[in-house]
Every structure is written in C-alpha cells, then in structure tokens.
Amino acid sequence: MQEEFINKPGKTGISRLIDATTYSWHGLLATWRNEAAFRQEVTLAIFLIPLALWLGESGIERAILIGVTLLVMIVELLNSAVEAAIDRIGPEKHPLSKIAKDTGSAAVSISLLLWLFTWSCILVPRWLP
C-alpha cells in the first residue's frame, strides 16, 4: 500500500502548481458560500489587516498582528473541512461525529482567544498611562 503511494504517477511542476491553486481557490469559495463564520472572519480581516499595518510599530508587530488574524481563518477552514467530511458520512448523530465537530469548534475558539490575547498584548500597553 505504501509503495503504491510512493510510486503513484501524478502531475509535477507547473501543472501540479496550477491544479493545487485551483483546488485551493475552490476550497475558499466553497467555505465562503457555506460558512457564515468564515465570511465574518474574512470581513473582519479586510479591516484588521490594514489596521495592523497602521498600528504595528515594527515589521515584527505587523507580522504578528496579521499572522494571528490569518490564523483564525486557517483554523476556520480546517474546521469547515472536518465538518464537511463528517456530514458526508451521513446525517445521523454519532458520538464520534460530535467529538470531531466539537473539537474543530474548540480549535476555532482557541484561535480567537489567541487573536484577542495577541492584539491586546501589543496594543493595550500603548493606551495605558
């Protein structure tokens, strides 16, 4: 089985890159269409990324503020992938399906807490006397 994977013929070079980019774009569009939380996070990022560029006092601060903002969207994409895979299995309730979905949701919550903590650590000290 593993040998089949290693010797599996496939596209290489630029055609592989084009296919991978196309699949990524399809994933972004599908998530945009089907996940309200992702649309909200993208909308916030449209405002937060320029704000990070303006408020960050160094390249490192800007990178951290933007990076943690993008991280929330990355985790949301992964959570959406888990949910889609679980939903594909079937509509019936199953304890393992609940664990998978709840765990994905918890990952999104933790990424949001990380976002809040990071932005607060960088920006709040500037406004305190």
N, C-alpha and C positions, 0 to 999 in steps of 0.2 A: 504494500500500500504506500509506504513512504517513498519507495523507489519510483513509483508511478508519478508521484508529486514532483520529485526532483527532476525527472526526465520529461515532464509534461511540456509538449511543444506549445508555444504561445508567441504572441507578438512581442517584439523588442523595439528598442529605440524610439523614434518619434511617433510611430503608430501606437505604441503602448502608452506613451505620454498623452497623446490625443484622446485615446479611449478612457484613460484614467480621469482626465479633466472632464470629459463628457459625463462620466458616471458621477463624479463629484457634483457637477452642476445639477444633474437630475436629482441627486440626494438633497441638495439645498432647496431646489424648487418644491420637491415633494414635502419636505419639512415645513417650508413656508406656507404651502397650501393647507396642510393638515394639522399644524400645531400652533395654536394661538400664543402659547408661551414663547415659542421661538420668534414669532412676529413681534411680540412685545420686546423681547431682548434685542432684536435687530434694530427696532425703532429707538430704543434707549441707546444702543451703541452708536447710532448715527449722531446723536447729540453728545454722548460721553467721550467719544474718541477726539473730536475737536476740542472739547473741554480739557481733556487730558493733555493735549498738545499745548494748550494755553496755560494751564495751571502748573504743569510739571516744570520744576526749576532746572532740571538737568535731563540729559538723554536717558539716564537710568530711571529717573522718576517717570518720565513719559512712557518708557517701555514697560514699566511695571503697571502703571495705570491702564494702559491699552491692553497689555497682555492678560491681566486678570479679567478685563471686560470681555475679551475674546474667549477666554477660558470658559466663562459661563455659557457662551453659545456652543462651544465644543462639547461640553458636558450635556447640554440640551439635545444636541444632535445624536449623541450616543444613547441617551435615554430614549429618544424617539425611535432609534433603531431597535432597542430592546423591546419596546412596546409593540412595534410593528411585527417583530418576529414572534412574540407571544400571541398577538392577535391572529397571526397567520395559522397558528396551531389550531385555534378554534375558540368559539365564544363561551364555552363552558368554564365555570370557575374551577380553579385548581390551586391548592396551597403553594405549589412551586411557582406558578404563574404570578400569584400575588407577591411572593417574595421577590421575584425578578423585577416586577414593576415598582414595588415599594423601594427596593434598593436603588433603582435608577432615579426615582424621585428624590431619595435621600442624597444621592450624589449631586443632583441639581441644587438642592437646598444648601449643601455644604459649600458648593462653588459660589452661591450667592452670599453666604456668610463670609467667605474668603474675600469676595469683592468688597463687601461693606467694610470689613476689617482693614483691608489694604488701603482703600481710598481714605478711610478715617485716619489711619496711622500717618499717611502722607500729608493730608490736608488740614485736619483739625488742629495740630500744633501751631499752624500759621495764624489761626484766628483766636488762639488763647493768649491772654496777657502774660 
